[in-house]
Amino acid sequence: MYRSISTLFFLLSVSVSLYAQWLNYPTPGMPRTPDGKPNLSAPAPRTADGKPDLSGVWAVATGGSEGYALDPTIRQSGPNQFLDIAPDDKGQPYHRLPYKAGMAELAEARANPPKTTEPHSLCLPDGFMVQHTWGNQFRKIVQTPALLVILLEYNSMYRQIFLDGRPLPADPNPAWNGYSTGKWEGDTLVVQSAGFKDGQWLDTAGDPFTDAAKVTERFRRLDFGHLQIEITVDDPKAYAKPWSVTVNQVLAADTDLMEFICLENEKDIRHMNAAAEKAEGPAK
C-alpha cells in the first residue's frame, strides 16, 4: 500500500514529473509485444559469459499461476507469505512447520496483537524471508560476474551475494542479512547463507529464525519476466528438520525503486504501546 500512497504524496506535493522519479521510464532492453506492452514470456536474458542474468526490478507475484508453491510437506492456501510463510490447509498458522518444542507457542505469542515487539513495528530490519515475500516493496537485483546485490526499498537496505569463490566466514559478526556466497549449477544460482543475528522473525506470524540458521536459495529466471526462488531453511534451534518453500516474483517493468525510511514520520508504535498498556490494565 505504501507505494501507492507515496506516489500520490509526491504527485500532490512536488512539482517534478514522473520521469524525474524514474517511475515511468521504459526499461532498457525490455522485449515488447506489437502493442508496446512488456513481453514477460520472452526468453530470459543472459550475461556476456552465458549465465542467466537475474538483474531487474522484481515484485512479489500473487495469485493464480504466479502465486506461491510450497513443497508437498507444507501446504499453502493463501498468497501472502509476508504475513505467514506457510499456514495449514485452512489458512491457520502454527500447525505446519516442523517446530521444536516451544517454538510454535513462541510464534503464537509473538503474533498476538498489538505486536509491539515485531521488528517491522519497530522499524528494525525485516527478516530474511520477509525480504522475498513482502508485496508492498520492490527489490532490485544487480548482477556482475563476481557479485550479486539485492537492493530493497525498506530502509534503503541491501544484501551482497559473493560469486567470487570465497567461503562463508568461519566466525562472523552476526548480521541481520547474514553472509551469502553463491555459485552457478547450470542455469540455477545456488546461494548459501549463514551468520544471522539471533531472534529474528521470518514473517509477521512470528515464526522464529535464530543464529544457528543456514539458508539455501536456488534462483531461476524462468523467462524474461518471471523469477523463482526455492528457499530451504535449516535452523536446528527452532525446527526439528530443514523445510523448504518456493516464492515467485515478476519483473516490474518501466519503474524503479522508491526510497522508504520507516522511522520518517512514523507514528504507529506509540498507539500500539498505548493499546498494549491498556490491555494489561493498571499495575498492581
Backbone as numpy.savetxt, mean C-alpha at the origin, in Angstrom:
# Nx Ny Nz CAx CAy CAz Cx Cy Cz
-10.79 9.52 -0.85 -11.61 10.72 -0.85 -10.76 11.97 -0.85
-9.61 11.94 -0.15 -8.85 13.18 0.00 -8.34 13.69 -1.31
-8.11 12.82 -2.31 -7.62 13.32 -3.59 -8.64 14.24 -4.22
-9.92 13.84 -4.22 -10.94 14.67 -4.83 -11.14 15.95 -4.03
-11.09 15.87 -2.70 -11.22 17.06 -1.87 -10.05 18.01 -2.12
-8.84 17.45 -2.17 -7.66 18.29 -2.42 -7.75 18.97 -3.77
-8.20 18.25 -4.78 -8.33 18.84 -6.10 -9.30 19.99 -6.10
-10.47 19.81 -5.44 -11.46 20.88 -5.37 -10.88 22.08 -4.65
-10.15 21.85 -3.56 -9.56 22.96 -2.81 -8.62 23.77 -3.68
-7.78 23.09 -4.44 -6.84 23.80 -5.30 -7.58 24.59 -6.37
-8.63 24.00 -6.93 -9.36 24.70 -7.98 -9.99 25.99 -7.46
-10.45 25.95 -6.21 -11.14 27.10 -5.66 -10.20 28.15 -5.09
-8.98 27.73 -4.69 -8.17 28.64 -3.89 -6.95 29.20 -4.59
-6.54 28.62 -5.69 -5.35 29.14 -6.35 -5.63 29.33 -7.83
-4.91 30.27 -8.40 -5.16 30.63 -9.80 -4.10 30.02 -10.70
-3.96 28.69 -10.65 -3.06 28.00 -11.56 -3.87 26.95 -12.29
-3.42 26.58 -13.46 -4.15 25.61 -14.26 -3.83 24.20 -13.81
-4.68 23.26 -14.20 -4.42 21.87 -13.90 -3.10 21.41 -14.50
-2.76 21.96 -15.66 -1.51 21.56 -16.29 -0.32 21.95 -15.43
-0.44 23.06 -14.67 0.65 23.45 -13.80 0.82 22.46 -12.65
-0.24 21.71 -12.33 -0.15 20.71 -11.26 0.11 19.31 -11.80
0.17 19.17 -13.09 0.43 17.87 -13.72 -0.68 16.86 -13.47
-1.91 17.34 -13.20 -3.00 16.41 -12.94 -3.71 15.98 -14.21
-3.43 16.63 -15.31 -4.09 16.28 -16.57 -3.09 16.38 -17.71
-1.91 15.85 -17.46 -0.84 15.92 -18.45 -0.70 14.54 -19.10
-0.72 14.47 -20.43 -0.67 13.16 -21.10 0.58 12.37 -20.71
0.39 11.13 -20.30 1.51 10.27 -19.92 2.37 9.98 -21.15
3.66 10.33 -21.12 4.52 10.06 -22.28 4.59 8.56 -22.57
4.54 8.21 -23.84 4.66 6.82 -24.25 3.43 5.97 -24.03
2.32 6.57 -23.60 1.11 5.81 -23.34 0.46 5.35 -24.64
0.29 4.05 -24.86 -0.45 3.60 -26.05 -1.92 3.98 -25.92
-2.53 4.35 -27.04 -3.90 4.84 -26.99 -4.76 4.18 -28.06
-6.04 4.10 -27.76 -7.01 3.58 -28.71 -7.31 4.66 -29.74
-7.99 4.34 -30.83 -8.28 5.35 -31.86 -9.01 6.58 -31.34
-9.79 6.43 -30.25 -10.49 7.59 -29.70 -9.66 8.37 -28.70
-8.39 8.00 -28.54 -7.47 8.76 -27.69 -7.41 8.29 -26.25
-8.19 7.30 -25.89 -8.17 6.81 -24.51 -6.96 5.91 -24.29
-6.45 5.85 -23.04 -5.32 4.96 -22.75 -5.67 3.51 -23.06
-4.76 2.81 -23.71 -4.96 1.41 -24.02 -4.24 0.58 -22.95
-4.95 0.27 -21.88 -4.34 -0.41 -20.75 -4.02 -1.87 -21.05
-4.59 -2.44 -22.09 -4.34 -3.84 -22.43 -3.20 -4.01 -23.43
-2.53 -2.93 -23.80 -1.38 -3.02 -24.70 -0.25 -3.78 -24.01
0.72 -4.30 -24.76 1.83 -5.04 -24.14 2.59 -4.19 -23.13
3.07 -4.84 -22.09 3.84 -4.14 -21.06 5.14 -3.60 -21.64
5.55 -2.42 -21.24 6.82 -1.86 -21.74 8.00 -2.58 -21.12
9.14 -2.47 -21.77 10.37 -3.08 -21.28 11.50 -2.06 -21.26
12.45 -2.30 -20.39 13.60 -1.42 -20.28 14.62 -1.78 -21.36
15.69 -1.01 -21.43 16.70 -1.25 -22.46 17.37 -2.61 -22.33
17.40 -3.17 -21.10 18.02 -4.48 -20.90 17.00 -5.62 -21.02
15.78 -5.31 -21.45 14.78 -6.33 -21.72 13.90 -6.71 -20.55
14.09 -6.10 -19.39 13.26 -6.40 -18.23 11.92 -5.68 -18.34
10.86 -6.25 -17.76 9.61 -5.48 -17.69 9.83 -4.17 -16.95
9.26 -3.10 -17.47 9.40 -1.79 -16.85 8.18 -1.56 -15.96
8.38 -1.54 -14.66 7.29 -1.36 -13.70 6.97 0.10 -13.44
7.69 1.00 -14.09 7.52 2.43 -13.84 6.10 2.89 -14.15
5.66 3.90 -13.41 4.36 4.49 -13.67 3.69 4.92 -12.38
2.56 5.60 -12.51 1.73 5.98 -11.38 0.61 4.94 -11.27
0.48 4.33 -10.10 -0.41 3.19 -9.93 -1.47 3.48 -8.88
-2.68 2.98 -9.14 -3.79 3.08 -8.20 -4.26 1.68 -7.85
-4.87 1.53 -6.68 -5.42 0.24 -6.28 -6.61 -0.09 -7.15
-6.61 -1.28 -7.73 -7.75 -1.74 -8.52 -8.83 -2.25 -7.57
-10.08 -1.95 -7.87 -11.18 -2.35 -7.00 -12.29 -2.95 -7.82
-12.85 -4.05 -7.30 -14.06 -4.63 -7.86 -13.83 -5.40 -9.14
-14.76 -6.31 -9.44 -14.78 -7.04 -10.69 -13.49 -7.81 -10.93
-13.12 -7.93 -12.20 -11.94 -8.71 -12.57 -10.66 -8.03 -12.13
-10.72 -6.72 -11.78 -9.52 -6.02 -11.34 -9.42 -5.99 -9.83
-10.31 -6.70 -9.13 -10.30 -6.70 -7.68 -9.20 -7.56 -7.12
-9.28 -7.84 -5.83 -8.23 -8.56 -5.15 -8.46 -10.06 -5.23
-7.39 -10.84 -5.26 -7.47 -12.28 -5.25 -6.56 -12.82 -4.15
-7.14 -13.48 -3.17 -6.35 -14.08 -2.11 -6.00 -15.51 -2.45
-4.99 -16.05 -1.78 -4.70 -17.45 -2.01 -5.85 -18.31 -1.47
-5.95 -19.57 -1.86 -7.13 -20.37 -1.52 -7.35 -20.55 -0.02
-6.33 -20.34 0.81 -6.50 -20.54 2.24 -7.03 -19.30 2.94
-7.13 -18.18 2.24 -7.62 -16.93 2.83 -8.68 -16.38 1.91
-9.89 -16.27 2.38 -11.00 -15.90 1.52 -11.32 -14.42 1.67
-11.52 -13.75 0.57 -11.72 -12.30 0.54 -13.07 -12.00 -0.09
-13.95 -11.34 0.67 -15.28 -11.05 0.14 -15.45 -9.61 -0.28
-14.61 -8.72 0.20 -14.76 -7.32 -0.12 -13.52 -6.77 -0.77
-13.61 -5.57 -1.38 -12.48 -5.04 -2.15 -11.48 -4.21 -1.37
-11.79 -3.85 -0.11 -10.96 -2.86 0.57 -10.00 -3.52 1.55
-8.84 -3.94 1.07 -7.85 -4.57 1.93 -7.14 -3.56 2.82
-7.28 -2.27 2.51 -6.76 -1.24 3.41 -7.47 -1.34 4.75
-8.78 -1.57 4.73 -9.54 -1.69 5.96 -9.29 -3.02 6.65
-9.19 -4.09 5.87 -9.03 -5.43 6.44 -8.39 -6.30 5.37
-7.16 -6.76 5.62 -6.40 -7.42 4.57 -7.05 -8.72 4.13
-7.80 -9.40 5.02 -8.36 -10.69 4.64 -9.51 -11.09 5.56
-10.71 -10.53 5.38 -11.84 -10.97 6.20 -12.29 -12.37 5.80
-13.17 -12.97 6.61 -13.65 -14.30 6.28 -14.70 -14.22 5.17
-15.34 -15.35 4.85 -16.26 -15.37 3.71 -17.52 -14.56 3.95
-17.77 -14.13 5.18 -18.91 -13.27 5.49 -18.48 -11.82 5.72
-17.23 -11.53 5.42 -16.74 -10.18 5.58 -16.34 -9.82 6.99
-16.28 -10.81 7.87 -15.95 -10.55 9.26 -14.46 -10.76 9.52
-13.84 -9.89 10.32 -12.41 -10.03 10.60 -12.14 -11.04 11.70
-10.87 -11.30 11.95 -10.35 -12.08 13.07 -10.67 -13.57 12.99
-10.94 -14.09 11.80 -11.26 -15.51 11.70 -10.49 -16.19 10.57
-9.52 -15.53 9.97 -8.98 -16.07 8.73 -7.47 -16.13 8.66
-6.74 -15.26 9.31 -5.29 -15.35 9.30 -4.82 -16.36 10.35
-3.67 -16.98 10.14 -3.19 -18.00 11.09 -2.54 -17.36 12.32
-3.36 -16.67 13.12 -2.84 -15.96 14.28 -2.20 -16.89 15.30
-1.17 -16.41 15.96 -0.68 -17.05 17.16 -1.58 -16.65 18.33
-1.44 -17.35 19.44 -2.29 -17.10 20.60 -2.24 -15.63 21.00
-3.40 -15.04 21.17 -3.51 -13.66 21.61 -3.50 -12.62 20.50
-3.09 -12.98 19.29 -2.96 -12.00 18.22 -4.31 -11.57 17.65
-5.27 -12.50 17.55 -6.60 -12.12 17.08 -7.26 -11.16 18.06
-7.05 -11.43 19.35 -7.63 -10.55 20.38 -6.97 -9.17 20.33
-5.67 -9.14 20.07 -4.98 -7.86 19.94 -5.55 -7.06 18.77
-5.73 -7.73 17.63 -6.28 -7.04 16.46 -7.68 -6.51 16.74
-8.49 -7.33 17.39 -9.87 -6.91 17.68 -9.90 -5.73 18.62
-9.03 -5.74 19.64 -8.97 -4.62 20.58 -8.53 -3.34 19.88
-7.56 -3.46 18.98 -7.10 -2.29 18.24 -8.20 -1.69 17.38
-9.01 -2.56 16.80 -10.00 -2.10 15.82 -11.22 -1.46 16.44
-11.41 -1.63 17.74 -12.58 -1.04 18.38 -12.46 0.48 18.39
-13.52 1.21 18.03 -13.46 2.66 18.04 -13.27 3.18 19.47
-12.68 4.37 19.60 -12.38 5.35 18.54 -11.01 5.18 17.89
-10.26 4.11 18.16 -9.02 3.78 17.46 -7.98 4.90 17.53
-7.78 5.42 18.71 -6.85 6.54 18.87 -5.40 6.11 18.80
-5.13 4.81 18.83 -3.74 4.35 18.75 -3.35 3.91 17.34
-4.25 3.99 16.40 -3.93 3.58 15.04 -2.89 4.52 14.45
-1.82 4.00 13.84 -0.80 4.88 13.27 -1.37 5.92 12.31
-2.33 5.51 11.49 -2.91 6.45 10.54 -3.61 7.61 11.26
-4.26 7.32 12.39 -4.93 8.37 13.16 -3.92 9.36 13.72
-2.72 8.88 14.02 -1.68 9.71 14.62 -0.75 10.33 13.58
-1.06 10.12 12.31 -0.25 10.63 11.21 1.15 10.02 11.18
1.31 8.85 11.78 2.55 8.11 11.67 2.59 7.37 10.33
3.74 6.86 9.92 3.79 6.14 8.65 2.82 4.96 8.62
2.23 4.75 7.46 1.32 3.63 7.28 2.08 2.32 7.26
1.40 1.24 7.61 2.00 -0.07 7.59 2.38 -0.53 6.19
3.23 -1.54 6.16 3.76 -2.06 4.91 2.63 -2.43 3.94
1.62 -3.13 4.42 0.55 -3.59 3.55 -0.38 -2.46 3.13
-0.57 -1.49 4.01 -1.44 -0.36 3.68 -0.93 0.38 2.45
0.38 0.45 2.30 0.94 1.17 1.16 0.51 0.55 -0.16
0.27 -0.75 -0.17 -0.17 -1.43 -1.38 -1.70 -1.41 -1.57
-2.45 -1.12 -0.51 -3.89 -1.36 -0.57 -4.76 -0.15 -0.31
-4.17 0.99 0.06 -5.00 2.16 0.34 -5.43 2.80 -0.97
-6.73 2.76 -1.22 -7.25 3.25 -2.49 -7.28 4.75 -2.63
-7.05 5.50 -1.54 -7.12 6.96 -1.60 -5.78 7.62 -1.85
-4.81 6.87 -2.31 -3.56 7.50 -2.70 -2.97 6.78 -3.90
-2.24 7.54 -4.72 -1.47 6.95 -5.79 -0.07 6.64 -5.28
0.59 5.74 -5.98 1.99 5.45 -5.71 2.73 5.43 -7.04
3.92 5.96 -7.06 4.71 6.02 -8.30 5.92 5.12 -8.18
6.14 4.30 -9.20 7.32 3.45 -9.27 8.30 4.07 -10.26
9.54 4.23 -9.82 10.63 4.70 -10.66 11.67 3.59 -10.71
11.95 3.07 -11.89 12.80 1.89 -12.02 14.08 2.22 -12.77
15.21 1.81 -12.20 16.51 1.86 -12.87 17.09 0.45 -12.80
18.17 0.16 -13.50 18.74 -1.20 -13.43 19.17 -1.61 -12.02
19.62 -0.67 -11.20 20.15 -1.01 -9.88 19.23 -0.65 -8.72
18.13 0.06 -8.98 17.29 0.54 -7.89 15.87 0.76 -8.38
14.90 0.32 -7.58 13.50 0.62 -7.83 13.00 1.41 -6.64
12.37 2.56 -6.90 11.88 3.44 -5.84 10.36 3.53 -5.94
9.69 3.40 -4.80 8.24 3.59 -4.73 8.00 4.87 -3.95
7.37 5.84 -4.60 7.03 7.12 -3.98 5.55 7.09 -3.59
5.25 7.56 -2.38 3.87 7.57 -1.88 3.43 8.99 -1.59
2.16 9.27 -1.84 1.64 10.60 -1.57 1.59 10.91 -0.08
1.16 9.95 0.72 0.97 10.16 2.15 2.30 10.51 2.82
2.34 11.69 3.42 3.52 12.18 4.13 4.79 12.18 3.27
4.61 12.21 1.94 5.74 12.23 1.01 6.74 11.11 1.34
6.22 9.92 1.58 7.05 8.78 1.94 7.67 8.14 0.69
8.69 7.35 0.93 9.34 6.63 -0.17 9.83 5.28 0.34
10.09 4.40 -0.61 10.65 3.10 -0.29 11.68 2.75 -1.35
12.86 2.24 -0.94 13.90 1.85 -1.87 14.01 0.32 -1.94
14.09 -0.21 -3.15 14.32 -1.63 -3.37 15.60 -1.73 -4.20
16.66 -2.26 -3.59 17.96 -2.30 -4.26 18.04 -3.54 -5.14
18.46 -3.32 -6.39 18.56 -4.39 -7.38 20.01 -4.65 -7.78
20.96 -4.18 -6.95 22.37 -4.24 -7.31 23.09 -5.45 -6.73
22.33 -6.41 -6.18 22.94 -7.63 -5.67 23.34 -7.60 -4.22
23.16 -6.49 -3.52 23.55 -6.42 -2.12 22.65 -7.32 -1.27
23.14 -7.86 -0.15 22.29 -8.64 0.75 21.50 -7.73 1.67
20.47 -8.28 2.30 19.78 -7.53 3.34 20.74 -7.31 4.51
20.63 -6.19 5.21 21.53 -5.94 6.33 21.35 -6.98 7.43
22.46 -7.40 8.06 22.41 -8.45 9.08 21.83 -7.94 10.40
22.10 -6.69 10.75 21.62 -6.13 12.02 21.11 -4.71 11.76
19.96 -4.59 11.09 19.51 -3.27 10.66 18.91 -2.44 11.80
19.00 -1.15 11.66 18.25 -0.26 12.52 16.78 -0.38 12.13
15.87 -0.76 13.04 14.48 -0.99 12.63 13.88 0.23 11.93
13.16 -0.01 10.85 12.61 1.06 10.03 11.16 0.76 9.70
10.37 1.81 9.49 8.96 1.64 9.17 8.79 0.79 7.92
9.58 1.06 6.89 9.47 0.32 5.63 10.42 -0.86 5.56
11.22 -1.06 6.60 12.19 -2.12 6.55 13.25 -1.86 5.49
13.91 -2.92 5.05 14.96 -2.85 4.03 14.63 -3.88 2.96
14.84 -3.52 1.71 14.37 -4.37 0.61 15.44 -4.54 -0.46
15.58 -5.78 -0.92 16.41 -6.08 -2.08 15.60 -6.92 -3.05
15.95 -6.85 -4.32 15.18 -7.59 -5.31 16.05 -8.18 -6.40
15.49 -9.18 -7.07 16.15 -9.77 -8.23 15.07 -10.25 -9.19
15.43 -10.35 -10.46 14.50 -10.77 -11.49 14.53 -12.29 -11.64
13.36 -12.88 -11.67 13.19 -14.28 -12.03 12.29 -14.31 -13.26
12.90 -14.34 -14.43 12.14 -14.18 -15.66 11.55 -12.79 -15.71
10.23 -12.69 -15.89 9.56 -11.39 -15.94 8.97 -10.98 -14.60
9.35 -11.67 -13.52 8.85 -11.37 -12.19 9.96 -10.78 -11.33
9.69 -9.63 -10.71 10.63 -9.05 -9.77 10.32 -9.59 -8.38
11.27 -10.33 -7.80 11.08 -10.94 -6.48 11.82 -10.08 -5.46
11.08 -9.56 -4.48 11.63 -8.62 -3.50 11.55 -9.25 -2.11
12.68 -9.21 -1.40 12.75 -9.68 -0.01 12.93 -8.47 0.90
12.15 -8.44 1.99 12.22 -7.31 2.92 12.26 -7.79 4.36
12.99 -7.08 5.21 13.09 -7.40 6.63 13.55 -6.13 7.35
13.71 -6.24 8.69 14.21 -5.10 9.47 13.15 -4.07 9.77
11.91 -4.53 10.02 10.80 -3.60 10.26 10.75 -3.16 11.72
10.20 -1.96 11.92 9.92 -1.47 13.26 8.80 -2.30 13.87
8.91 -2.62 15.13 7.95 -3.49 15.80 6.63 -2.75 16.07
5.54 -3.53 16.18 4.27 -2.99 16.61 3.44 -2.31 15.55
3.73 -2.53 14.27 2.97 -1.87 13.21 1.62 -2.55 12.99
0.76 -1.87 12.25 -0.54 -2.40 11.84 -0.47 -2.72 10.36
-0.95 -3.90 9.97 -1.02 -4.22 8.55 -2.18 -3.53 7.87
-3.26 -3.27 8.60 -4.48 -2.68 8.04 -5.20 -1.97 9.17
-6.32 -1.32 8.87 -7.03 -0.61 9.93 -7.82 -1.55 10.82
-7.87 -2.84 10.48 -8.44 -3.83 11.38 -7.47 -4.21 12.49
-6.25 -3.69 12.44 -5.30 -3.90 13.52 -4.51 -5.17 13.44
-4.48 -5.84 12.29 -3.69 -7.07 12.17 -2.23 -6.76 12.47
-1.57 -7.59 13.29 -0.22 -7.25 13.78 0.86 -7.47 12.74
1.97 -6.77 12.96 3.16 -6.85 12.11 4.34 -6.51 13.00
5.27 -7.45 13.19 6.32 -7.27 14.20 7.70 -7.15 13.57
8.69 -6.94 14.43 10.07 -6.80 13.95 10.67 -8.12 13.48
9.94 -9.25 13.69 10.42 -10.54 13.20 9.96 -10.82 11.78
9.15 -9.94 11.22 8.53 -10.21 9.92 9.56 -10.20 8.79
9.36 -11.14 7.87 10.05 -11.16 6.59 8.98 -11.23 5.51
9.13 -10.40 4.50 8.10 -10.27 3.47 8.71 -10.56 2.11
8.00 -11.33 1.32 8.38 -11.58 -0.07 7.30 -11.03 -0.98
7.69 -10.19 -1.93 6.76 -9.65 -2.92 7.18 -10.11 -4.31
6.19 -10.43 -5.11 6.44 -10.78 -6.51 5.65 -9.81 -7.39
6.39 -8.92 -8.06 5.80 -7.91 -8.91 5.72 -8.42 -10.35
4.54 -8.36 -10.95 4.37 -8.75 -12.36 3.54 -7.68 -13.06
4.09 -7.13 -14.13 3.31 -6.21 -14.95 2.65 -7.04 -16.04
1.35 -7.25 -15.90 0.63 -8.17 -16.77 0.49 -7.62 -18.18
0.26 -6.33 -18.30 0.20 -5.63 -19.57 0.50 -4.17 -19.28
0.20 -3.28 -20.20 0.61 -1.89 -19.99 -0.05 -1.28 -18.76
-1.30 -1.65 -18.52 -2.06 -0.95 -17.48 -2.33 -1.72 -16.22
-1.75 -2.93 -16.04 -2.11 -3.72 -14.87 -0.86 -4.33 -14.21
-0.79 -4.12 -12.89 0.31 -4.61 -12.07 -0.24 -5.52 -11.00
0.35 -6.70 -10.86 -0.07 -7.67 -9.84 1.08 -7.90 -8.88
0.77 -7.87 -7.58 1.78 -8.04 -6.55 1.32 -9.14 -5.60
2.04 -10.25 -5.61 1.77 -11.34 -4.67 2.66 -11.14 -3.45
2.05 -11.10 -2.27 2.77 -10.76 -1.04 2.66 -11.93 -0.07
3.80 -12.39 0.43 3.84 -13.44 1.45 4.45 -12.87 2.72
3.72 -12.97 3.82 4.16 -12.48 5.12 4.57 -13.66 5.99
5.82 -13.66 6.46 6.32 -14.67 7.38 6.73 -13.93 8.66
5.83 -13.94 9.63 6.03 -13.20 10.87 5.81 -14.15 12.03
6.87 -14.86 12.48 6.69 -15.92 13.48 6.25 -15.43 14.85
6.39 -14.13 15.14 5.88 -13.62 16.41 4.36 -13.48 16.40
3.79 -13.22 15.23 2.36 -12.93 15.15 1.53 -14.04 14.55
2.15 -14.86 13.66 1.37 -15.85 12.91 2.02 -17.23 12.99
1.18 -18.25 13.01 1.67 -19.62 13.16 2.35 -20.14 11.91
2.08 -19.54 10.78 2.70 -19.96 9.52 2.66 -18.79 8.55
3.49 -18.81 7.50 3.41 -17.75 6.49 2.07 -17.78 5.78
1.63 -16.62 5.31 0.39 -16.52 4.54 0.58 -15.52 3.41
-0.26 -15.65 2.40 -0.09 -14.86 1.17 -1.37 -14.16 0.77
-1.20 -13.05 0.10 -2.32 -12.29 -0.45 -1.84 -11.64 -1.75
-2.73 -11.48 -2.70 -2.39 -10.82 -3.97 -3.20 -9.54 -4.11
-2.51 -8.45 -4.47 -3.19 -7.18 -4.71 -2.97 -6.80 -6.17
-3.96 -6.15 -6.74 -3.91 -5.73 -8.13 -3.97 -4.21 -8.22
-3.16 -3.66 -9.11 -3.13 -2.22 -9.30 -3.29 -1.89 -10.77
-3.84 -0.72 -11.02 -4.10 -0.28 -12.39 -3.36 1.03 -12.63
-2.84 1.20 -13.83 -2.08 2.41 -14.16 -3.00 3.63 -14.12
-2.57 4.67 -13.42 -3.29 5.94 -13.38 -2.72 6.83 -14.47
-3.39 6.85 -15.61 -2.86 7.56 -16.78 -3.14 9.06 -16.69
-2.24 9.83 -17.29 -2.42 11.26 -17.49 -2.62 12.02 -16.18
-1.92 11.61 -15.14 -1.98 12.30 -13.85 -0.67 12.07 -13.12
-0.57 12.57 -11.90 0.65 12.39 -11.13 0.33 12.49 -9.65
1.36 12.37 -8.81 1.16 12.42 -7.37 0.79 13.82 -6.91
0.04 13.86 -5.79 -0.25 15.12 -5.12 0.29 15.03 -3.70
0.90 16.09 -3.23 1.45 16.10 -1.88 0.33 16.03 -0.85
0.53 15.17 0.16 -0.43 15.05 1.25 0.35 14.88 2.55
0.37 15.91 3.38 1.03 15.87 4.68 -0.05 15.73 5.75
-0.06 14.60 6.42 -1.18 14.25 7.29 -1.41 15.26 8.41
-0.33 15.77 9.01 -0.48 16.66 10.15 -0.89 18.08 9.76
-0.84 18.39 8.48 -1.19 19.74 8.05 -2.70 19.95 8.21
-3.07 20.84 9.12 -4.47 21.16 9.41 -5.24 19.95 9.93
-4.54 19.02 10.58 -5.20 17.82 11.12 -5.97 18.18 12.39
-7.25 17.77 12.47 -8.09 18.13 13.60 -8.87 16.95 14.16
-8.68 15.76 13.59 -9.51 14.63 13.99 -9.11 14.02 15.32
-7.80 13.90 15.59 -7.37 13.13 16.74 -7.87 13.73 18.05
-8.00 15.05 18.13 -8.49 15.65 19.37 -9.93 15.20 19.66
-10.74 15.08 18.59 -12.12 14.62 18.77 -12.15 13.13 19.12
-11.24 12.37 18.54 -11.17 10.94 18.85 -10.76 10.73 20.30
-9.79 11.51 20.78 -9.37 11.40 22.18 -10.49 11.80 23.12
-11.24 12.84 22.76 -12.36 13.27 23.59 -13.43 12.18 23.65
-13.68 11.53 22.51 -14.66 10.44 22.50 -14.20 9.28 23.36
-12.89 8.99 23.32 -12.36 7.90 24.14 -12.49 8.21 25.62
-12.18 9.45 26.02 -12.31 9.85 27.43 -13.75 9.79 27.89
-14.67 10.19 27.03 -16.09 10.15 27.37 -16.57 8.72 27.55
-16.08 7.82 26.67 -16.49 6.41 26.77 -15.95 5.75 28.01
-14.76 6.16 28.46 -14.16 5.57 29.66 -14.83 6.06 30.93
-15.47 7.24 30.87 -16.15 7.77 32.04 -15.18 8.47 32.96
-15.70 9.09 34.04 -14.84 9.83 34.99 -13.89 8.90 35.73
-12.69 9.40 35.97 -11.70 8.61 36.69 -12.17 8.34 38.10
-11.89 7.12 38.59 -12.30 6.74 39.95 -11.18 7.01 40.94
